Amino acid sequence: MSAGLESPAAIATGRSSGILPRSLRGVPADGGPRRVRVGIVGATGYVGAELIRLLSLHPNVEIVGLAGRDRHDEPIGTTHAHLAGTDLVVGTELPDADAVFLALPHGTAAGLVGGFVESGTAVIDLGPDFRLRNAADYPRWYGFEHPRPDLLEAAVYGCPELHRAELAALVDAPIAIVGSPGCYPTATLLALAPLVRAGLIADLVVDAKSGVSGAGRETKADLMFGEVNESVKAYGLGGHRHVAEIEQELATAAAREGLDPGANPGIVAIDFLPHLIPMTRGIVSTGHVRPTRPTTQAEVDALYEAAYADEPFVTVVAAPPATKHVTGSNYLRVHVRVDERTGRIIAIGVEDNLVKGAAGQAVQAFNLVHGLPETAGLEQLPLAP
């Protein structure tokens, strides 16, 4: 199967993924443990490394191939020393797989997905190419014309807490494409979803901060230690790309509650300002909400309790959380506070941008798409200190 990174020719293998329903793939005839065959394209970046780390210990996964640009059977330990013990190698193509994770720059995955879905392979795209539902939004926010608008209609936004039923419905669907959410949107949406469902957002300003790993692994002058250390800077003023999916998903959450589009006037054009801070991992996203009506702490607490009481990875906490509380894990912590003096609601979400904000959330969606336990391979606790 071509990874699209060098030769367009497919590699012949012993079995096509399209033969079996997705719910039966990886089920051995002898009744042993199920092992879904997985490939990773873009294995040499930070997100690719996290996918390898998580999937190599997943009880129901066999990593059958890694692909990276201009890599020819290179031990993964050459690029990611901490993964040398997996004994995996990275090349430019993949063997046949039941599912493929794409960790690629924007605009790259859209041209590859068609070939994968034709063979019946499930696609989990960690870039933005299948997050937005309207193809017309891509030139504005990402600077390219989407080559497969027909496939956008089939894609599911991969936030399990907001789209669990749709992800589970892909188990035996003929096409399974997951547009895995961005790192900032994940923390922002889960911090705000209970408020938008209640029609409480009259005005919204989001102040977010991320560690430098969110910018990827490519060498950039403004990300050098001497530039980032002991410094904080804002960026993306005038419209960060993640605004599009935040507005899209807040509107979707409200519509699913039967709310009129005017019920949350603050989600139509949000103010979102991200900052780069001198740490490696972590995101904190703080939503400053002017509510549509007066509310109380007790009412807001009840909304968040109802939303997240049964969620395996989202925890509502009584005090403002730190990014260190979730480092290395798929957990996301949320804190919400009604400011009695100003009447505003402060909603905070923290996550590890490479796990819950990227690879971990993608594995969570993969589990649902394949009828596996949602928490499989993701139950490791956060690292500290």
NORCORGI-V657133 format. One record per backbone hydrogen bond with DSSP energy under -1.0 kcal/mol. NH is the residue of the N-H (numbers start at 0). CO is the residue of the C=O. E is the energy in kcal/mol with one decimal. If there is no record, write none. Layout:
nh->(NH NH)
co->(CO CO)
e->(E E)
//
This chain:
nh->(18 23 26 30 34 35 37 38 39 40 41 42 48 49 50 51 52 53 54 55 60 61 63 66 67 70 73 75 77 79 82 83 85 86 89 90 93 97 98 99 100 101 102 107 111 112 115 116 117 119 120 121 122 123 124 125 130 136 137 140 141 142 150 154 155 157 161 162 166 167 168 169 170 177 178 179 179 185 186 187 188 189 190 191 192 195 196 198 199 201 202 204 205 206 207 208 209 210 211 212 213 214 215 222 223 226 227 228 230 232 234 238 242 243 245 246 247 248 249 250 251 252 253 254 255 256 257 258 262 265 266 267 270 272 274 275 276 278 282 283 284 285 286 287 288 289 299 300 301 302 303 304 305 306 307 308 310 314 316 324 325 328 331 332 333 334 336 338 342 344 345 346 347 348 349 350 354 356 357 358 360 361 362 363 364 365 366 367 368 369 370 371 375 377 382)
co->(15 20 23 27 25 59 61 98 64 100 66 66 44 45 46 47 48 49 50 51 57 35 37 39 90 67 89 87 74 75 79 80 82 83 73 65 0 36 36 121 38 123 40 104 108 108 111 112 113 116 115 97 175 99 177 101 127 133 134 136 137 137 147 150 176 178 158 158 162 163 164 166 167 122 155 124 177 181 182 183 184 185 186 187 188 191 192 195 194 289 289 287 270 285 272 283 274 281 278 279 210 211 212 219 220 223 223 224 227 275 273 235 239 240 241 242 243 244 245 246 247 248 249 250 251 253 254 253 259 200 263 264 203 205 207 232 209 276 350 208 348 206 346 204 344 202 295 296 297 298 299 300 301 302 303 304 307 331 333 321 322 325 312 349 314 347 345 343 338 288 336 286 334 284 332 282 351 351 354 353 354 357 358 359 360 361 362 363 364 365 367 366 372 374 326)
e->(-1.6 -1.9 -1.7 -1.4 -2.8 -3.1 -2.7 -2.0 -1.9 -3.1 -2.6 -2.2 -2.2 -1.9 -2.3 -2.1 -2.6 -2.4 -3.0 -2.3 -1.3 -2.7 -2.7 -2.6 -3.1 -1.6 -2.5 -2.7 -2.1 -3.2 -2.1 -1.4 -2.1 -1.6 -2.9 -2.4 -2.6 -1.9 -1.8 -2.6 -2.6 -2.5 -3.2 -1.9 -1.8 -2.0 -1.1 -2.6 -1.7 -1.4 -2.0 -2.4 -2.8 -2.6 -2.8 -3.1 -1.7 -1.9 -1.3 -2.4 -2.7 -1.1 -1.0 -1.1 -2.3 -2.4 -1.5 -2.6 -2.1 -2.5 -1.7 -1.3 -1.5 -2.8 -2.4 -2.4 -1.0 -1.7 -1.5 -2.4 -3.4 -2.0 -1.3 -1.3 -2.5 -2.0 -2.2 -1.3 -2.2 -2.2 -1.3 -1.9 -3.6 -2.8 -2.3 -2.3 -2.6 -2.1 -2.6 -2.0 -1.4 -1.8 -1.7 -1.7 -1.2 -1.5 -2.3 -2.8 -1.3 -1.8 -2.0 -1.4 -2.0 -1.1 -1.9 -2.8 -2.1 -2.5 -2.3 -2.1 -1.9 -2.4 -2.0 -2.4 -2.1 -1.0 -1.9 -1.9 -2.6 -2.2 -2.0 -1.1 -1.8 -2.9 -1.3 -2.9 -2.5 -2.4 -2.3 -2.0 -2.8 -2.9 -3.4 -3.6 -2.9 -2.2 -2.2 -2.8 -1.8 -1.7 -2.0 -2.4 -2.2 -1.7 -2.2 -1.7 -1.3 -2.4 -3.0 -1.6 -1.8 -2.1 -2.9 -1.7 -2.8 -2.3 -2.5 -3.0 -2.9 -2.7 -3.1 -2.3 -3.4 -2.4 -2.3 -1.9 -1.1 -2.3 -1.8 -1.7 -1.9 -2.0 -2.2 -2.4 -2.2 -2.5 -2.5 -1.5 -2.5 -1.5 -1.4 -2.9 -1.9 -2.3 -3.0)
//
